[in-house]
C-alpha cells in the first residue's frame, strides 16, 4: 500500500529532527568539558526535544501494513519490524517514563507495576518469539540508557562529596569592581550557581540507587525474555562505572554488588557444554572474552564493597553460591594466561581490602598454580 503524504510527513520530520539533535548533542558533549553552563543547556535541550517528539504524531500505518482488505482482513506476516509495532512503542514509552519519574512519586509504582505486568503477560503467550524479540530490543535500549545515567549519577555523587569550591568563590572574582551593577551581576551569578548546584546534586544523590535498582530489574526481565547475554555484555563493558563504584557510597555499592552477582550467574550459563557442541571456535572465544571482561570489571567491587553488618548485601548462602559460580567460570577459561589475569586481579584486591574476606577464591588459585607448575615441568 502506498502511504499518503500526510502519513509520511510526521515520520520524515521526526527522523530529520532526530539526526539534527544527535549531531548537536555530540558537539555539546565535546564542549561540556570546558563550559559548565552547557551542562544545564544540555539538560534543557534533551527535555525539550523529548517533549517535542511526544507532540509529533507517530507513524500510524502499521495496521495498514499488517492487514490487507483484499484478503478479508487476514493478518499478514510480522513484516513491519519489531520497531513498527504498537507493543514496541508502548513498552518503550513505559520504560522511558519509569526511568524519568522519581521513585518518591506515587506514579512511579503505578508505571513500574503496569510495565512488569505487561511484560509477564507477553511471556505467557504461546509461540511468543516476536514478543521476545520486542522485549530484547526495548529492554536492551533501556538498559544502555540507564547505565549511562547511572555512571553520570555516580560521578555526581563523587563531585558532591568534594563540594563545589567554585560556587563558594563565585563572587570573589569581582572584588576589584565597585560598580553596583557589576556587583549585582556577580551576586546573581553566584545565586544561580548555588541553585543549579543544589538541584543537580540532590537529583543525582537520589537517582543513583534508583537507577541501580532499575538496572537489576531490567537485567532480570532480559534474562526472562531469553536475552541475558546482551545484559551480561552491557554490564561487562561498564568498566568505568565499575571503577567509580569502588569509591561510591556504601548503599550504592550494595546495589551494584547485587547486579553483579545476578549477571555473573547469568554469564556462567552462556556457552554451556551443550552450546559448545554447535558453536564455532570464534564464538567460543568471544564468549570467553565476555566472561573475562565481566570478572575483570567487577571482581574488585566484590572484594572491596562494604558488605554491611546489620543488613548484609548478600547472605551467607548467596555468597557461597557466587563463590562457586566464580570458580566454575574461571575453570572454563582455557588459556593459562586467561585464568592468571583474573586470579591475579582477585588476589590483589582481596589482599588489600582488610574489611572483607569475600570472595575467597584460594582453592581456585591453588588449582591454577598446580596446573601451571605441572605444565612447566612437562614442557622442560
TORKOL-4160 file (C-alpha; in steps of 0.2 Angstrom, whole numbers, padded with zeros to 4 digits, m for minus):
380
<pt num="1" X="0000" Y="0000" Z="0000"/>
<pt num="2" X="0007" Y="0017" Z="m0005"/>
<pt num="3" X="0007" Y="0029" Z="0010"/>
<pt num="4" X="m0001" Y="0046" Z="0008"/>
<pt num="5" X="0010" Y="0062" Z="0011"/>
<pt num="6" X="0001" Y="0066" Z="0027"/>
<pt num="7" X="0006" Y="0049" Z="0035"/>
<pt num="8" X="0024" Y="0051" Z="0029"/>
<pt num="9" X="0027" Y="0069" Z="0034"/>
<pt num="10" X="0027" Y="0067" Z="0053"/>
<pt num="11" X="0039" Y="0052" Z="0051"/>
<pt num="12" X="0051" Y="0062" Z="0040"/>
<pt num="13" X="0051" Y="0077" Z="0051"/>
<pt num="14" X="0054" Y="0066" Z="0066"/>
<pt num="15" X="0069" Y="0057" Z="0058"/>
<pt num="16" X="0076" Y="0074" Z="0052"/>
<pt num="17" X="0075" Y="0082" Z="0069"/>
<pt num="18" X="0082" Y="0067" Z="0077"/>
<pt num="19" X="0098" Y="0067" Z="0065"/>
<pt num="20" X="0100" Y="0086" Z="0069"/>
<pt num="21" X="0098" Y="0083" Z="0088"/>
<pt num="22" X="0111" Y="0069" Z="0088"/>
<pt num="23" X="0124" Y="0080" Z="0079"/>
<pt num="24" X="0121" Y="0094" Z="0090"/>
<pt num="25" X="0121" Y="0083" Z="0106"/>
<pt num="26" X="0138" Y="0076" Z="0101"/>
<pt num="27" X="0145" Y="0093" Z="0099"/>
<pt num="28" X="0138" Y="0098" Z="0116"/>
<pt num="29" X="0146" Y="0083" Z="0124"/>
<pt num="30" X="0163" Y="0089" Z="0117"/>
<pt num="31" X="0161" Y="0106" Z="0124"/>
<pt num="32" X="0154" Y="0101" Z="0141"/>
<pt num="33" X="0172" Y="0098" Z="0147"/>
<pt num="34" X="0176" Y="0116" Z="0146"/>
<pt num="35" X="0159" Y="0125" Z="0149"/>
<pt num="36" X="0149" Y="0121" Z="0164"/>
<pt num="37" X="0134" Y="0132" Z="0158"/>
<pt num="38" X="0132" Y="0119" Z="0143"/>
<pt num="39" X="0128" Y="0106" Z="0156"/>
<pt num="40" X="0112" Y="0115" Z="0160"/>
<pt num="41" X="0109" Y="0119" Z="0142"/>
<pt num="42" X="0111" Y="0100" Z="0138"/>
<pt num="43" X="0098" Y="0095" Z="0150"/>
<pt num="44" X="0086" Y="0108" Z="0143"/>
<pt num="45" X="0089" Y="0103" Z="0126"/>
<pt num="46" X="0086" Y="0084" Z="0129"/>
<pt num="47" X="0070" Y="0088" Z="0139"/>
<pt num="48" X="0063" Y="0100" Z="0126"/>
<pt num="49" X="0067" Y="0088" Z="0112"/>
<pt num="50" X="0059" Y="0073" Z="0120"/>
<pt num="51" X="0043" Y="0084" Z="0124"/>
<pt num="52" X="0043" Y="0089" Z="0106"/>
<pt num="53" X="0044" Y="0071" Z="0099"/>
<pt num="54" X="0029" Y="0067" Z="0110"/>
<pt num="55" X="0019" Y="0080" Z="0102"/>
<pt num="56" X="0023" Y="0074" Z="0084"/>
<pt num="57" X="0010" Y="0061" Z="0078"/>
<pt num="58" X="0018" Y="0044" Z="0077"/>
<pt num="59" X="0018" Y="0033" Z="0061"/>
<pt num="60" X="0001" Y="0025" Z="0061"/>
<pt num="61" X="0002" Y="0014" Z="0045"/>
<pt num="62" X="0007" Y="m0002" Z="0055"/>
<pt num="63" X="m0011" Y="m0008" Z="0054"/>
<pt num="64" X="m0012" Y="m0005" Z="0036"/>
<pt num="65" X="0005" Y="m0014" Z="0033"/>
<pt num="66" X="0000" Y="m0029" Z="0043"/>
<pt num="67" X="m0018" Y="m0031" Z="0037"/>
<pt num="68" X="m0024" Y="m0032" Z="0019"/>
<pt num="69" X="m0043" Y="m0028" Z="0015"/>
<pt num="70" X="m0042" Y="m0039" Z="m0001"/>
<pt num="71" X="m0038" Y="m0054" Z="0009"/>
<pt num="72" X="m0053" Y="m0052" Z="0020"/>
<pt num="73" X="m0043" Y="m0044" Z="0034"/>
<pt num="74" X="m0032" Y="m0058" Z="0037"/>
<pt num="75" X="m0016" Y="m0055" Z="0047"/>
<pt num="76" X="0000" Y="m0053" Z="0036"/>
<pt num="77" X="0017" Y="m0060" Z="0042"/>
<pt num="78" X="0026" Y="m0049" Z="0055"/>
<pt num="79" X="0033" Y="m0038" Z="0041"/>
<pt num="80" X="0033" Y="m0021" Z="0049"/>
<pt num="81" X="0048" Y="m0025" Z="0060"/>
<pt num="82" X="0048" Y="m0025" Z="0079"/>
<pt num="83" X="0051" Y="m0006" Z="0080"/>
<pt num="84" X="0035" Y="m0003" Z="0070"/>
<pt num="85" X="0023" Y="m0012" Z="0082"/>
<pt num="86" X="0012" Y="m0004" Z="0095"/>
<pt num="87" X="0019" Y="m0016" Z="0108"/>
<pt num="88" X="0036" Y="m0009" Z="0105"/>
<pt num="89" X="0031" Y="0009" Z="0106"/>
<pt num="90" X="0020" Y="0006" Z="0122"/>
<pt num="91" X="0034" Y="m0003" Z="0131"/>
<pt num="92" X="0047" Y="0010" Z="0125"/>
<pt num="93" X="0036" Y="0024" Z="0132"/>
<pt num="94" X="0033" Y="0015" Z="0149"/>
<pt num="95" X="0051" Y="0011" Z="0151"/>
<pt num="96" X="0056" Y="0029" Z="0147"/>
<pt num="97" X="0043" Y="0036" Z="0160"/>
<pt num="98" X="0049" Y="0023" Z="0173"/>
<pt num="99" X="0066" Y="0030" Z="0171"/>
<pt num="100" X="0061" Y="0048" Z="0172"/>
<pt num="101" X="0049" Y="0048" Z="0186"/>
<pt num="102" X="0056" Y="0050" Z="0204"/>
<pt num="103" X="0054" Y="0034" Z="0215"/>
<pt num="104" X="0046" Y="0045" Z="0228"/>
<pt num="105" X="0032" Y="0049" Z="0216"/>
<pt num="106" X="0016" Y="0038" Z="0219"/>
<pt num="107" X="0015" Y="0037" Z="0200"/>
<pt num="108" X="0032" Y="0028" Z="0199"/>
<pt num="109" X="0025" Y="0012" Z="0207"/>
<pt num="110" X="0010" Y="0013" Z="0195"/>
<pt num="111" X="0020" Y="0014" Z="0179"/>
<pt num="112" X="0033" Y="0000" Z="0185"/>
<pt num="113" X="0019" Y="m0012" Z="0190"/>
<pt num="114" X="0010" Y="m0009" Z="0173"/>
<pt num="115" X="0026" Y="m0012" Z="0164"/>
<pt num="116" X="0030" Y="m0028" Z="0173"/>
<pt num="117" X="0013" Y="m0035" Z="0171"/>
<pt num="118" X="0013" Y="m0032" Z="0153"/>
<pt num="119" X="0030" Y="m0040" Z="0150"/>
<pt num="120" X="0025" Y="m0055" Z="0161"/>
<pt num="121" X="0009" Y="m0057" Z="0151"/>
<pt num="122" X="0018" Y="m0057" Z="0135"/>
<pt num="123" X="0030" Y="m0071" Z="0141"/>
<pt num="124" X="0015" Y="m0082" Z="0145"/>
<pt num="125" X="0009" Y="m0081" Z="0127"/>
<pt num="126" X="0012" Y="m0097" Z="0117"/>
<pt num="127" X="0024" Y="m0096" Z="0102"/>
<pt num="128" X="0029" Y="m0078" Z="0108"/>
<pt num="129" X="0045" Y="m0077" Z="0098"/>
<pt num="130" X="0040" Y="m0060" Z="0091"/>
<pt num="131" X="0036" Y="m0053" Z="0108"/>
<pt num="132" X="0053" Y="m0059" Z="0115"/>
<pt num="133" X="0061" Y="m0050" Z="0101"/>
<pt num="134" X="0052" Y="m0034" Z="0106"/>
<pt num="135" X="0057" Y="m0037" Z="0124"/>
<pt num="136" X="0075" Y="m0039" Z="0119"/>
<pt num="137" X="0076" Y="m0023" Z="0109"/>
<pt num="138" X="0066" Y="m0012" Z="0121"/>
<pt num="139" X="0075" Y="m0018" Z="0136"/>
<pt num="140" X="0092" Y="m0018" Z="0129"/>
<pt num="141" X="0090" Y="0000" Z="0124"/>
<pt num="142" X="0083" Y="0004" Z="0141"/>
<pt num="143" X="0097" Y="m0004" Z="0150"/>
<pt num="144" X="0110" Y="0006" Z="0139"/>
<pt num="145" X="0101" Y="0022" Z="0144"/>
<pt num="146" X="0101" Y="0018" Z="0162"/>
<pt num="147" X="0119" Y="0013" Z="0163"/>
<pt num="148" X="0124" Y="0029" Z="0155"/>
<pt num="149" X="0113" Y="0039" Z="0168"/>
<pt num="150" X="0120" Y="0028" Z="0182"/>
<pt num="151" X="0138" Y="0032" Z="0178"/>
<pt num="152" X="0133" Y="0051" Z="0177"/>
<pt num="153" X="0125" Y="0049" Z="0194"/>
<pt num="154" X="0140" Y="0041" Z="0202"/>
<pt num="155" X="0151" Y="0055" Z="0195"/>
<pt num="156" X="0139" Y="0067" Z="0203"/>
<pt num="157" X="0140" Y="0059" Z="0220"/>
<pt num="158" X="0158" Y="0060" Z="0220"/>
<pt num="159" X="0158" Y="0078" Z="0215"/>
<pt num="160" X="0146" Y="0081" Z="0229"/>
<pt num="161" X="0157" Y="0073" Z="0242"/>
<pt num="162" X="0171" Y="0085" Z="0237"/>
<pt num="163" X="0160" Y="0101" Z="0237"/>
<pt num="164" X="0160" Y="0115" Z="0224"/>
<pt num="165" X="0174" Y="0127" Z="0228"/>
<pt num="166" X="0170" Y="0137" Z="0213"/>
<pt num="167" X="0152" Y="0141" Z="0219"/>
<pt num="168" X="0159" Y="0147" Z="0236"/>
<pt num="169" X="0171" Y="0159" Z="0227"/>
<pt num="170" X="0159" Y="0164" Z="0213"/>
<pt num="171" X="0158" Y="0182" Z="0219"/>
<pt num="172" X="0177" Y="0184" Z="0223"/>
<pt num="173" X="0182" Y="0187" Z="0205"/>
<pt num="174" X="0173" Y="0204" Z="0205"/>
<pt num="175" X="0180" Y="0211" Z="0221"/>
<pt num="176" X="0190" Y="0224" Z="0212"/>
<pt num="177" X="0175" Y="0231" Z="0204"/>
<pt num="178" X="0165" Y="0243" Z="0215"/>
<pt num="179" X="0152" Y="0246" Z="0202"/>
<pt num="180" X="0135" Y="0242" Z="0209"/>
<pt num="181" X="0129" Y="0234" Z="0193"/>
<pt num="182" X="0144" Y="0223" Z="0192"/>
<pt num="183" X="0141" Y="0218" Z="0210"/>
<pt num="184" X="0123" Y="0214" Z="0207"/>
<pt num="185" X="0128" Y="0203" Z="0192"/>
<pt num="186" X="0141" Y="0194" Z="0202"/>
<pt num="187" X="0129" Y="0190" Z="0216"/>
<pt num="188" X="0116" Y="0184" Z="0203"/>
<pt num="189" X="0129" Y="0173" Z="0195"/>
<pt num="190" X="0133" Y="0166" Z="0212"/>
<pt num="191" X="0115" Y="0163" Z="0217"/>
<pt num="192" X="0111" Y="0154" Z="0200"/>
<pt num="193" X="0126" Y="0143" Z="0203"/>
<pt num="194" X="0121" Y="0139" Z="0220"/>
<pt num="195" X="0103" Y="0135" Z="0214"/>
<pt num="196" X="0110" Y="0124" Z="0200"/>
<pt num="197" X="0122" Y="0115" Z="0211"/>
<pt num="198" X="0109" Y="0111" Z="0224"/>
<pt num="199" X="0096" Y="0105" Z="0211"/>
<pt num="200" X="0109" Y="0095" Z="0202"/>
<pt num="201" X="0117" Y="0087" Z="0217"/>
<pt num="202" X="0101" Y="0082" Z="0226"/>
<pt num="203" X="0094" Y="0075" Z="0210"/>
<pt num="204" X="0110" Y="0064" Z="0207"/>
<pt num="205" X="0110" Y="0059" Z="0225"/>
<pt num="206" X="0093" Y="0052" Z="0225"/>
<pt num="207" X="0094" Y="0044" Z="0207"/>
<pt num="208" X="0109" Y="0033" Z="0209"/>
<pt num="209" X="0102" Y="0020" Z="0220"/>
<pt num="210" X="0085" Y="0021" Z="0210"/>
<pt num="211" X="0095" Y="0018" Z="0193"/>
<pt num="212" X="0105" Y="0004" Z="0201"/>
<pt num="213" X="0088" Y="m0005" Z="0206"/>
<pt num="214" X="0081" Y="m0002" Z="0189"/>
<pt num="215" X="0097" Y="m0009" Z="0180"/>
<pt num="216" X="0094" Y="m0025" Z="0191"/>
<pt num="217" X="0076" Y="m0026" Z="0186"/>
<pt num="218" X="0080" Y="m0023" Z="0168"/>
<pt num="219" X="0093" Y="m0037" Z="0168"/>
<pt num="220" X="0081" Y="m0049" Z="0176"/>
<pt num="221" X="0067" Y="m0046" Z="0163"/>
<pt num="222" X="0080" Y="m0048" Z="0149"/>
<pt num="223" X="0085" Y="m0065" Z="0157"/>
<pt num="224" X="0067" Y="m0070" Z="0157"/>
<pt num="225" X="0065" Y="m0064" Z="0139"/>
<pt num="226" X="0080" Y="m0075" Z="0133"/>
<pt num="227" X="0092" Y="m0061" Z="0130"/>
<pt num="228" X="0103" Y="m0062" Z="0146"/>
<pt num="229" X="0119" Y="m0062" Z="0135"/>
<pt num="230" X="0115" Y="m0044" Z="0130"/>
<pt num="231" X="0113" Y="m0039" Z="0148"/>
<pt num="232" X="0129" Y="m0048" Z="0153"/>
<pt num="233" X="0139" Y="m0039" Z="0138"/>
<pt num="234" X="0132" Y="m0022" Z="0144"/>
<pt num="235" X="0137" Y="m0025" Z="0162"/>
<pt num="236" X="0154" Y="m0032" Z="0157"/>
<pt num="237" X="0158" Y="m0016" Z="0146"/>
<pt num="238" X="0153" Y="m0004" Z="0160"/>
<pt num="239" X="0172" Y="m0004" Z="0166"/>
<pt num="240" X="0171" Y="0015" Z="0170"/>
<pt num="241" X="0156" Y="0013" Z="0181"/>
<pt num="242" X="0165" Y="m0002" Z="0190"/>
<pt num="243" X="0180" Y="0009" Z="0193"/>
<pt num="244" X="0169" Y="0023" Z="0200"/>
<pt num="245" X="0159" Y="0010" Z="0211"/>
<pt num="246" X="0175" Y="0007" Z="0221"/>
<pt num="247" X="0173" Y="0024" Z="0230"/>
<pt num="248" X="0154" Y="0025" Z="0229"/>
<pt num="249" X="0143" Y="0027" Z="0244"/>
<pt num="250" X="0141" Y="0010" Z="0254"/>
<pt num="251" X="0122" Y="0009" Z="0250"/>
<pt num="252" X="0125" Y="0011" Z="0231"/>
<pt num="253" X="0139" Y="m0001" Z="0232"/>
<pt num="254" X="0127" Y="m0014" Z="0239"/>
<pt num="255" X="0115" Y="m0011" Z="0225"/>
<pt num="256" X="0129" Y="m0013" Z="0212"/>
<pt num="257" X="0135" Y="m0029" Z="0220"/>
<pt num="258" X="0118" Y="m0037" Z="0218"/>
<pt num="259" X="0118" Y="m0033" Z="0200"/>
<pt num="260" X="0135" Y="m0040" Z="0198"/>
<pt num="261" X="0130" Y="m0056" Z="0207"/>
<pt num="262" X="0115" Y="m0059" Z="0196"/>
<pt num="263" X="0124" Y="m0056" Z="0180"/>
<pt num="264" X="0139" Y="m0066" Z="0184"/>
<pt num="265" X="0127" Y="m0080" Z="0187"/>
<pt num="266" X="0119" Y="m0077" Z="0170"/>
<pt num="267" X="0137" Y="m0076" Z="0162"/>
<pt num="268" X="0140" Y="m0094" Z="0168"/>
<pt num="269" X="0126" Y="m0101" Z="0158"/>
<pt num="270" X="0132" Y="m0093" Z="0142"/>
<pt num="271" X="0141" Y="m0105" Z="0131"/>
<pt num="272" X="0137" Y="m0121" Z="0142"/>
<pt num="273" X="0143" Y="m0138" Z="0136"/>
<pt num="274" X="0128" Y="m0141" Z="0125"/>
<pt num="275" X="0131" Y="m0124" Z="0116"/>
<pt num="276" X="0149" Y="m0128" Z="0114"/>
<pt num="277" X="0145" Y="m0143" Z="0103"/>
<pt num="278" X="0136" Y="m0131" Z="0090"/>
<pt num="279" X="0146" Y="m0115" Z="0092"/>
<pt num="280" X="0162" Y="m0111" Z="0081"/>
<pt num="281" X="0179" Y="m0108" Z="0089"/>
<pt num="282" X="0177" Y="m0089" Z="0086"/>
<pt num="283" X="0160" Y="m0089" Z="0095"/>
<pt num="284" X="0168" Y="m0099" Z="0110"/>
<pt num="285" X="0182" Y="m0087" Z="0110"/>
<pt num="286" X="0170" Y="m0072" Z="0110"/>
<pt num="287" X="0160" Y="m0080" Z="0125"/>
<pt num="288" X="0176" Y="m0082" Z="0135"/>
<pt num="289" X="0181" Y="m0064" Z="0132"/>
<pt num="290" X="0164" Y="m0058" Z="0139"/>
<pt num="291" X="0167" Y="m0069" Z="0154"/>
<pt num="292" X="0184" Y="m0062" Z="0157"/>
<pt num="293" X="0178" Y="m0044" Z="0155"/>
<pt num="294" X="0164" Y="m0046" Z="0167"/>
<pt num="295" X="0176" Y="m0053" Z="0180"/>
<pt num="296" X="0190" Y="m0041" Z="0177"/>
<pt num="297" X="0177" Y="m0026" Z="0178"/>
<pt num="298" X="0168" Y="m0031" Z="0194"/>
<pt num="299" X="0178" Y="m0043" Z="0204"/>
<pt num="300" X="0187" Y="m0028" Z="0213"/>
<pt num="301" X="0170" Y="m0021" Z="0219"/>
<pt num="302" X="0165" Y="m0039" Z="0226"/>
<pt num="303" X="0181" Y="m0039" Z="0236"/>
<pt num="304" X="0181" Y="m0021" Z="0242"/>
<pt num="305" X="0162" Y="m0017" Z="0244"/>
<pt num="306" X="0156" Y="m0014" Z="0261"/>
<pt num="307" X="0146" Y="m0030" Z="0264"/>
<pt num="308" X="0137" Y="m0022" Z="0279"/>
<pt num="309" X="0134" Y="m0030" Z="0296"/>
<pt num="310" X="0116" Y="m0026" Z="0301"/>
<pt num="311" X="0109" Y="m0029" Z="0284"/>
<pt num="312" X="0122" Y="m0039" Z="0273"/>
<pt num="313" X="0121" Y="m0036" Z="0254"/>
<pt num="314" X="0121" Y="m0055" Z="0251"/>
<pt num="315" X="0118" Y="m0068" Z="0265"/>
<pt num="316" X="0130" Y="m0082" Z="0268"/>
<pt num="317" X="0121" Y="m0094" Z="0256"/>
<pt num="318" X="0121" Y="m0082" Z="0242"/>
<pt num="319" X="0139" Y="m0078" Z="0245"/>
<pt num="320" X="0144" Y="m0096" Z="0245"/>
<pt num="321" X="0134" Y="m0099" Z="0229"/>
<pt num="322" X="0143" Y="m0084" Z="0220"/>
<pt num="323" X="0160" Y="m0091" Z="0225"/>
<pt num="324" X="0156" Y="m0107" Z="0217"/>
<pt num="325" X="0150" Y="m0098" Z="0201"/>
<pt num="326" X="0166" Y="m0088" Z="0200"/>
<pt num="327" X="0176" Y="m0104" Z="0202"/>
<pt num="328" X="0166" Y="m0113" Z="0188"/>
<pt num="329" X="0168" Y="m0098" Z="0176"/>
<pt num="330" X="0187" Y="m0097" Z="0179"/>
<pt num="331" X="0189" Y="m0115" Z="0176"/>
<pt num="332" X="0181" Y="m0113" Z="0159"/>
<pt num="333" X="0194" Y="m0101" Z="0154"/>
<pt num="334" X="0205" Y="m0112" Z="0143"/>
<pt num="335" X="0221" Y="m0102" Z="0142"/>
<pt num="336" X="0233" Y="m0102" Z="0157"/>
<pt num="337" X="0235" Y="m0083" Z="0154"/>
<pt num="338" X="0217" Y="m0080" Z="0155"/>
<pt num="339" X="0215" Y="m0088" Z="0172"/>
<pt num="340" X="0230" Y="m0079" Z="0178"/>
<pt num="341" X="0224" Y="m0062" Z="0173"/>
<pt num="342" X="0208" Y="m0065" Z="0183"/>
<pt num="343" X="0215" Y="m0073" Z="0198"/>
<pt num="344" X="0230" Y="m0061" Z="0200"/>
<pt num="345" X="0217" Y="m0046" Z="0200"/>
<pt num="346" X="0207" Y="m0055" Z="0213"/>
<pt num="347" X="0222" Y="m0058" Z="0224"/>
<pt num="348" X="0227" Y="m0040" Z="0223"/>
<pt num="349" X="0210" Y="m0033" Z="0229"/>
<pt num="350" X="0207" Y="m0047" Z="0241"/>
<pt num="351" X="0223" Y="m0044" Z="0249"/>
<pt num="352" X="0222" Y="m0025" Z="0251"/>
<pt num="353" X="0205" Y="m0025" Z="0257"/>
<pt num="354" X="0206" Y="m0029" Z="0276"/>
<pt num="355" X="0187" Y="m0026" Z="0279"/>
<pt num="356" X="0181" Y="m0041" Z="0269"/>
<pt num="357" X="0186" Y="m0059" Z="0267"/>
<pt num="358" X="0175" Y="m0062" Z="0252"/>
<pt num="359" X="0175" Y="m0069" Z="0239"/>
<pt num="360" X="0188" Y="m0082" Z="0244"/>
<pt num="361" X="0195" Y="m0090" Z="0228"/>
<pt num="362" X="0210" Y="m0098" Z="0237"/>
<pt num="363" X="0206" Y="m0115" Z="0231"/>
<pt num="364" X="0204" Y="m0109" Z="0213"/>
<pt num="365" X="0220" Y="m0100" Z="0214"/>
<pt num="366" X="0229" Y="m0116" Z="0221"/>
<pt num="367" X="0222" Y="m0127" Z="0207"/>
<pt num="368" X="0228" Y="m0114" Z="0194"/>
<pt num="369" X="0245" Y="m0114" Z="0201"/>
<pt num="370" X="0246" Y="m0133" Z="0202"/>
<pt num="371" X="0241" Y="m0134" Z="0184"/>
<pt num="372" X="0254" Y="m0120" Z="0179"/>
<pt num="373" X="0268" Y="m0129" Z="0188"/>
<pt num="374" X="0264" Y="m0146" Z="0180"/>
<pt num="375" X="0264" Y="m0138" Z="0163"/>
<pt num="376" X="0281" Y="m0130" Z="0167"/>
<pt num="377" X="0288" Y="m0147" Z="0172"/>
<pt num="378" X="0281" Y="m0156" Z="0157"/>
<pt num="379" X="0287" Y="m0144" Z="0145"/>
<pt num="380" X="0305" Y="m0144" Z="0151"/>
